[in-house]
Amino acid sequence: MDRLSNTVRPYAWGSTTAIPELLGTAPTGEPQAELWMGAHPGAPSRVDRGTGEKALGEVIAADPERELGAAAVAKFGPALPFLFKILAAGAPLSLQVHPDLAQAREGFADEERRGVPIDAPHRNYKDANHKPELVCALTPFTGLCGFRDPVEAADLLAGLEVDSLKPYVDLLHAHPADAALREVLTAVLSADRAETARTVAEAGAAAERLGGPYGTFAGLAHHYPGDPGVIAAMLLNPVRLQPGEAMFLGAGIPHAYLDGLGVELMANSDNVLRCGLTPKHVDVPELLRITSFEPGEPALLRPEGGIEEVYETPIDEFRLSRFLLAPGAAPAQLPDTTPQILLCTAGAPVVRAPGGRQETLTPGQSVFVPAGEKVELSDSGTIFRATVVV
């Protein structure tokens, strides 16, 4: 069992207070967007086994079967297959889509073949892995996820009474659902930027005037003036999660997180194709190639089970569960067949390993437990457990 030393990513959309409040530290005044836990080379956790800190990925690479277990290595390869995060949105994130595994492998190989530097701002694929993900709210959490029914989207756009949006309204009524949504998103992202900026300004002003369900889009127009993503966002379903509720995002599903604090668990990838709400690179043809245009409600989840409450998803690379530990309750025994990261989000629970070793965790602290090591949880608090399915 290793206590993890983790890195905070200071993305501009991050909250200046949410992660410091969770950790019990003083705000710096700068945004603190994500706290990464895992072995992704972008910001690997570090552990100290008596010879100084080393990146978790280096420790795993030195003996993958010992750290991950033979079954996990056979199924996923010699690397930790998930990335665990605390995410704190103080402003809207980019509207984005993630590739499936075949698309990621194809896109990564193509950019490697063309010699696109891995850190180039116009690079789409940073690795050859897919990026399904699950976000679980720690506070009320808002976002957008998946396409609305085209008629509902048309009614929302029509209600703004902006002349330049009327062609989109007509298109949404004119075709089968997936074709209509594809055509409108293509038109929005391909339109003349000066004309789009005027449309976004008019739409934002109308949304602010109307309020109610339009309030979200007034806020987007304020944060991202002139950005076509403001119009694209109106094609998506609004989502509001209460603490403990979660949302699963598969490949090809457009989404954006708007506000709130949550834990996020995903396959070990950083592949993102952006639709808007960002100053970063937007590759419209590639985005359209990987996006699923089938409308549908978001996959909202509530934990199921007893002592260990599980958020069921169709993904084997990660599995999220939660322990609500009560004072005086019997210790919770954890399986030892897979690698796991244990994250405290409330209280001061204790993680005990054989031989009497124990770690008392406070909110925001985490440990890595290698496969084959039995641990138990006790005392009061909340622990989220990230592991794999083998």
NUVOMI-488342 format. One record per residue (C-alpha): residue number from 1; x, y, z. Coordinates in nm, 2 decimals, always signed. Layout:
<kevos>
NUM,X,Y,Z
...
</kevos>
This chain:
<kevos>
1,+0.00,+0.00,+0.00
2,+0.14,+0.34,-0.10
3,+0.02,+0.68,-0.01
4,+0.00,+0.88,-0.34
5,+0.15,+1.22,-0.40
6,-0.07,+1.38,-0.67
7,-0.05,+1.67,-0.91
8,-0.32,+1.94,-0.94
9,-0.37,+2.06,-1.30
10,-0.43,+2.44,-1.32
11,-0.66,+2.46,-1.62
12,-0.83,+2.79,-1.67
13,-1.18,+2.66,-1.62
14,-1.09,+2.52,-1.28
15,-1.25,+2.64,-0.95
16,-1.02,+2.86,-0.73
17,-1.18,+2.72,-0.41
18,-1.33,+2.37,-0.45
19,-1.02,+2.16,-0.44
20,-0.85,+2.37,-0.16
21,-1.17,+2.34,+0.04
22,-1.18,+1.96,+0.00
23,-0.81,+1.93,+0.09
24,-0.83,+2.18,+0.38
25,-0.56,+2.41,+0.22
26,-0.56,+2.78,+0.16
27,-0.66,+2.89,-0.19
28,-0.38,+3.03,-0.40
29,-0.61,+3.25,-0.61
30,-0.53,+3.04,-0.92
31,-0.76,+2.79,-1.08
32,-0.72,+2.43,-0.96
33,-0.91,+2.21,-1.20
34,-0.81,+1.85,-1.17
35,-0.62,+1.63,-0.92
36,-0.48,+1.33,-1.11
37,-0.44,+0.99,-0.95
38,-0.28,+0.72,-1.15
39,+0.01,+0.65,-1.39
40,-0.07,+0.86,-1.69
41,+0.25,+1.03,-1.81
42,+0.08,+1.37,-1.83
43,+0.08,+1.39,-1.45
44,+0.17,+1.06,-1.28
45,+0.11,+1.00,-0.91
46,+0.43,+0.94,-0.71
47,+0.51,+0.69,-0.44
48,+0.80,+0.64,-0.20
49,+0.90,+0.29,-0.10
50,+1.20,+0.40,+0.10
51,+1.43,+0.51,-0.18
52,+1.27,+0.84,-0.27
53,+0.97,+0.93,-0.47
54,+0.92,+0.76,-0.81
55,+0.64,+0.79,-1.06
56,+0.38,+0.52,-1.02
57,+0.41,+0.43,-1.38
58,+0.78,+0.35,-1.33
59,+0.71,+0.14,-1.03
60,+0.45,-0.06,-1.22
61,+0.67,-0.10,-1.53
62,+0.95,-0.25,-1.31
63,+0.72,-0.55,-1.22
64,+0.37,-0.53,-1.38
65,+0.25,-0.87,-1.26
66,+0.34,-0.79,-0.90
67,+0.17,-0.45,-0.90
68,-0.13,-0.52,-1.13
69,-0.18,-0.89,-1.10
70,-0.14,-1.15,-1.38
71,-0.50,-1.14,-1.48
72,-0.50,-0.76,-1.53
73,-0.18,-0.77,-1.72
74,-0.31,-1.04,-1.95
75,-0.63,-0.85,-2.01
76,-0.51,-0.49,-2.04
77,-0.13,-0.50,-2.08
78,+0.15,-0.40,-1.84
79,+0.01,-0.05,-1.74
80,-0.26,+0.07,-1.50
81,-0.56,+0.08,-1.73
82,-0.75,+0.37,-1.56
83,-0.70,+0.73,-1.46
84,-0.87,+0.87,-1.15
85,-0.94,+1.24,-1.09
86,-1.10,+1.49,-0.87
87,-1.26,+1.75,-1.10
88,-1.35,+2.10,-1.00
89,-1.53,+2.30,-1.26
90,-1.56,+2.68,-1.19
91,-1.64,+2.76,-1.55
92,-1.76,+2.55,-1.84
93,-1.52,+2.29,-1.99
94,-1.48,+2.25,-2.36
95,-1.77,+2.08,-2.55
96,-1.60,+1.75,-2.65
97,-1.62,+1.40,-2.78
98,-1.39,+1.09,-2.71
99,-1.30,+0.82,-2.97
100,-1.37,+0.45,-2.94
101,-1.07,+0.21,-2.93
102,-1.05,+0.15,-3.31
103,-1.08,+0.53,-3.38
104,-0.81,+0.61,-3.12
105,-0.57,+0.35,-3.26
106,-0.63,+0.47,-3.62
107,-0.60,+0.84,-3.53
108,-0.29,+0.79,-3.32
109,-0.11,+0.58,-3.59
110,-0.20,+0.84,-3.86
111,-0.06,+1.13,-3.66
112,+0.25,+0.94,-3.57
113,+0.30,+0.85,-3.94
114,+0.26,+1.21,-4.04
115,+0.51,+1.32,-3.77
116,+0.28,+1.54,-3.57
117,+0.46,+1.62,-3.25
118,+0.29,+1.47,-2.94
119,+0.27,+1.81,-2.77
120,+0.16,+2.00,-3.08
121,-0.15,+2.21,-3.01
122,-0.32,+2.08,-3.33
123,-0.27,+1.71,-3.24
124,-0.59,+1.52,-3.17
125,-0.46,+1.18,-3.04
126,-0.21,+1.18,-2.75
127,-0.23,+0.80,-2.72
128,-0.38,+0.50,-2.88
129,-0.65,+0.43,-2.62
130,-1.02,+0.51,-2.59
131,-1.15,+0.73,-2.32
132,-1.49,+0.62,-2.18
133,-1.55,+0.80,-1.85
134,-1.77,+0.82,-1.54
135,-1.82,+1.14,-1.33
136,-1.97,+1.12,-0.99
137,-2.09,+1.43,-0.81
138,-1.95,+1.54,-0.47
139,-2.15,+1.86,-0.49
140,-2.45,+1.96,-0.71
141,-2.29,+1.92,-1.06
142,-2.42,+2.05,-1.39
143,-2.33,+1.96,-1.75
144,-2.45,+1.88,-2.10
145,-2.46,+1.53,-2.24
146,-2.58,+1.37,-2.56
147,-2.80,+1.51,-2.83
148,-3.16,+1.62,-2.76
149,-3.44,+1.51,-2.97
150,-3.41,+1.74,-3.28
151,-3.77,+1.88,-3.24
152,-3.69,+1.97,-2.88
153,-3.36,+2.14,-3.00
154,-3.55,+2.32,-3.28
155,-3.81,+2.46,-3.03
156,-3.53,+2.58,-2.80
157,-3.35,+2.76,-3.08
158,-3.68,+2.90,-3.22
159,-3.77,+3.04,-2.88
160,-3.47,+3.28,-2.90
161,-3.63,+3.45,-3.20
162,-3.29,+3.51,-3.36
163,-3.32,+3.53,-3.74
164,-2.98,+3.37,-3.81
165,-3.09,+3.06,-3.62
166,-3.39,+2.99,-3.83
167,-3.21,+2.79,-4.10
168,-3.09,+2.55,-3.82
169,-3.45,+2.53,-3.69
170,-3.57,+2.43,-4.04
171,-3.29,+2.17,-4.08
172,-3.38,+2.01,-3.75
173,-3.74,+1.96,-3.87
174,-3.65,+1.85,-4.22
175,-3.45,+1.52,-4.18
176,-3.44,+1.20,-3.97
177,-3.30,+1.27,-3.63
178,-2.93,+1.16,-3.67
179,-2.91,+1.32,-4.02
180,-3.06,+1.65,-3.89
181,-2.83,+1.67,-3.59
182,-2.52,+1.60,-3.81
183,-2.62,+1.86,-4.07
184,-2.69,+2.13,-3.81
185,-2.37,+2.06,-3.61
186,-2.17,+2.07,-3.93
187,-2.33,+2.39,-4.04
188,-2.27,+2.56,-3.69
189,-1.90,+2.46,-3.68
190,-1.83,+2.54,-4.04
191,-2.01,+2.88,-4.06
192,-1.82,+3.21,-4.12
193,-1.67,+3.30,-3.78
194,-1.77,+3.67,-3.80
195,-2.13,+3.57,-3.88
196,-2.12,+3.31,-3.60
197,-1.99,+3.57,-3.35
198,-2.29,+3.80,-3.43
199,-2.53,+3.50,-3.40
200,-2.38,+3.40,-3.06
201,-2.40,+3.76,-2.93
202,-2.77,+3.79,-3.03
203,-2.85,+3.44,-2.89
204,-2.67,+3.52,-2.57
205,-2.85,+3.84,-2.52
206,-3.19,+3.67,-2.59
207,-3.10,+3.39,-2.35
208,-3.02,+3.63,-2.08
209,-3.34,+3.82,-2.13
210,-3.55,+3.50,-2.13
211,-3.38,+3.33,-1.84
212,-3.52,+3.00,-1.71
213,-3.39,+2.71,-1.93
214,-3.20,+2.96,-2.14
215,-2.99,+3.08,-1.84
216,-2.72,+2.81,-1.91
217,-2.66,+2.94,-2.26
218,-2.65,+3.30,-2.15
219,-2.36,+3.19,-1.92
220,-2.19,+3.01,-2.20
221,-2.21,+3.31,-2.43
222,-2.06,+3.52,-2.14
223,-1.77,+3.29,-2.09
224,-1.70,+3.22,-2.46
225,-1.82,+3.52,-2.66
226,-1.85,+3.44,-3.03
227,-1.78,+3.07,-2.99
228,-1.99,+2.84,-3.21
229,-1.99,+2.59,-2.92
230,-2.26,+2.81,-2.76
231,-2.50,+2.72,-3.04
232,-2.38,+2.36,-3.05
233,-2.45,+2.33,-2.68
234,-2.82,+2.40,-2.74
235,-2.84,+2.07,-2.93
236,-2.75,+1.88,-2.61
237,-2.94,+1.75,-2.30
238,-2.89,+1.95,-1.98
239,-2.78,+1.73,-1.68
240,-2.79,+1.81,-1.31
241,-2.64,+1.55,-1.07
242,-2.69,+1.55,-0.70
243,-2.41,+1.43,-0.47
244,-2.36,+1.06,-0.51
245,-2.52,+1.05,-0.86
246,-2.30,+0.97,-1.16
247,-2.30,+0.99,-1.54
248,-2.14,+0.75,-1.78
249,-2.00,+0.87,-2.11
250,-1.92,+0.63,-2.39
251,-1.74,+0.69,-2.71
252,-1.88,+0.95,-2.95
253,-2.11,+1.12,-2.70
254,-2.08,+1.50,-2.70
255,-2.06,+1.65,-2.35
256,-1.94,+1.94,-2.14
257,-1.92,+1.98,-1.76
258,-2.03,+2.33,-1.65
259,-2.00,+2.36,-1.27
260,-1.94,+2.15,-0.96
261,-1.70,+1.92,-0.78
262,-1.69,+1.55,-0.86
263,-1.47,+1.24,-0.89
264,-1.40,+1.12,-1.24
265,-1.28,+0.78,-1.35
266,-1.18,+0.69,-1.71
267,-0.97,+0.47,-1.92
268,-0.60,+0.58,-1.92
269,-0.62,+0.82,-2.21
270,-0.61,+1.19,-2.28
271,-0.78,+1.18,-2.63
272,-1.02,+1.47,-2.68
273,-1.19,+1.60,-2.99
274,-1.34,+1.95,-2.93
275,-1.66,+2.10,-3.06
276,-1.62,+2.44,-2.91
277,-1.63,+2.64,-2.58
278,-1.25,+2.65,-2.60
279,-0.96,+2.85,-2.75
280,-0.80,+2.52,-2.83
281,-0.78,+2.34,-3.17
282,-1.11,+2.22,-3.32
283,-1.08,+1.96,-3.60
284,-1.43,+1.97,-3.75
285,-1.39,+1.68,-4.00
286,-1.23,+1.45,-3.74
287,-1.49,+1.55,-3.48
288,-1.77,+1.47,-3.72
289,-1.62,+1.14,-3.80
290,-1.62,+1.01,-3.45
291,-1.94,+1.17,-3.31
292,-2.25,+0.96,-3.26
293,-2.55,+1.16,-3.37
294,-2.82,+0.94,-3.23
295,-3.03,+1.14,-2.98
296,-3.08,+1.00,-2.63
297,-3.10,+1.07,-2.26
298,-2.78,+1.07,-2.06
299,-2.69,+0.74,-1.88
300,-2.74,+0.85,-1.51
301,-2.63,+0.61,-1.24
302,-2.69,+0.56,-0.87
303,-2.48,+0.33,-0.66
304,-2.61,-0.02,-0.60
305,-2.52,-0.27,-0.33
306,-2.46,-0.29,+0.04
307,-2.13,-0.19,+0.21
308,-1.96,-0.14,-0.12
309,-2.19,+0.06,-0.35
310,-2.10,+0.00,-0.72
311,-2.16,+0.23,-1.02
312,-2.22,-0.03,-1.29
313,-2.08,+0.05,-1.64
314,-2.01,-0.16,-1.95
315,-1.64,-0.09,-1.92
316,-1.38,-0.33,-1.78
317,-1.08,-0.09,-1.77
318,-1.24,+0.08,-1.47
319,-1.49,+0.01,-1.19
320,-1.60,+0.28,-0.94
321,-1.75,+0.20,-0.60
322,-1.82,+0.39,-0.28
323,-1.79,+0.30,+0.09
324,-1.99,+0.51,+0.34
325,-1.81,+0.41,+0.66
326,-2.00,+0.45,+0.99
327,-1.83,+0.47,+1.34
328,-1.83,+0.14,+1.51
329,-1.92,-0.07,+1.21
330,-1.73,-0.38,+1.12
331,-1.43,-0.32,+0.89
332,-1.49,-0.35,+0.52
333,-1.26,-0.62,+0.37
334,-1.15,-0.54,+0.01
335,-1.07,-0.81,-0.26
336,-0.70,-0.84,-0.34
337,-0.73,-0.97,-0.70
338,-0.69,-0.64,-0.88
339,-0.49,-0.31,-0.84
340,-0.69,-0.03,-0.68
341,-0.67,+0.33,-0.58
342,-0.87,+0.44,-0.27
343,-0.97,+0.80,-0.24
344,-1.11,+0.97,+0.07
345,-1.37,+1.25,+0.01
346,-1.50,+1.29,+0.37
347,-1.41,+1.20,+0.73
348,-1.09,+1.03,+0.84
349,-1.12,+0.66,+0.74
350,-0.83,+0.42,+0.81
351,-0.69,+0.18,+0.55
352,-0.52,-0.12,+0.72
353,-0.28,-0.37,+0.55
354,-0.13,-0.69,+0.69
355,+0.15,-0.65,+0.94
356,-0.02,-0.36,+1.12
357,+0.05,-0.09,+0.86
358,-0.22,+0.16,+0.83
359,-0.29,+0.50,+0.66
360,-0.54,+0.75,+0.80
361,-0.68,+0.95,+0.50
362,-0.83,+1.29,+0.50
363,-1.04,+1.44,+0.22
364,-0.84,+1.44,-0.11
365,-0.58,+1.19,+0.00
366,-0.54,+0.85,-0.17
367,-0.35,+0.53,-0.16
368,-0.25,+0.28,-0.43
369,-0.30,-0.09,-0.33
370,-0.12,-0.34,-0.55
371,-0.29,-0.66,-0.66
372,-0.24,-0.94,-0.40
373,-0.24,-0.71,-0.10
374,-0.54,-0.74,+0.14
375,-0.66,-0.42,+0.31
376,-0.96,-0.33,+0.52
377,-1.14,+0.00,+0.57
378,-1.26,+0.12,+0.91
379,-1.36,+0.43,+1.11
380,-1.59,+0.69,+0.97
381,-1.58,+0.86,+0.63
382,-1.63,+0.82,+0.26
383,-1.40,+0.62,+0.03
384,-1.42,+0.59,-0.34
385,-1.26,+0.28,-0.48
386,-1.12,+0.27,-0.84
387,-1.02,-0.07,-0.98
388,-1.07,-0.30,-1.29
389,-1.28,-0.59,-1.39
390,-1.09,-0.91,-1.48
</kevos>
